[in-house]
Amino acid sequence: MPATEGPPILKCDNLIVSPRGVTEAHARKVILFVPAAEINRITLKFGRSDHRPVFTATMGILLSLAGIFGLVELILAPRGLRYELAMITLGVIGGSMIFDSLKQRYFFEVAKNNDMCRLVFSRRAQLNDIREFCQQVRTHYKHEITEEV
């Protein structure tokens, strides 16, 4: 019996579109997977790629304040070195969270049956390559991808 070929697996940077759905992967690990049956609409956007930027920034500010407090305590009264270093480490993590909430990237905003999610391209992704990828997805998978770039 002859084998029938289905639609090809398409890849652009770290996003993969297959007959099963759309996947965001980093270093051969799946970060987020959206099954094809749940996809209602896909929108290409450029902006803050974090899923909940206000929450992430708020938590980052709180952790950064703990880090600043630990740094001040280390300078003024270095008696419990372990605690101050732990607080400074929390401050570094908080700073990273603030940075992550402010960075801007291209991403797919996928409207699912009951939710929204963002599949983020890496910073290496170029707009022309992404547009070509979107056209291939439209052709092979019939997903409607709108642009708000």
Secondary structure, DSSP 8 states (H G I E B T S, - for coil): ---------EEETTEEEETTEEEEEETTEEEEEEEGGGEEEEEEEEEE--SSHHHHHHHHHHHHHHHHHHHHHHHH-TT-HHHHHHHHHHHHHHHHHHHHHH-EEEEEEEEESS-EEEEE--TT--HHHHHHHHHHHHHHH---EEEE-
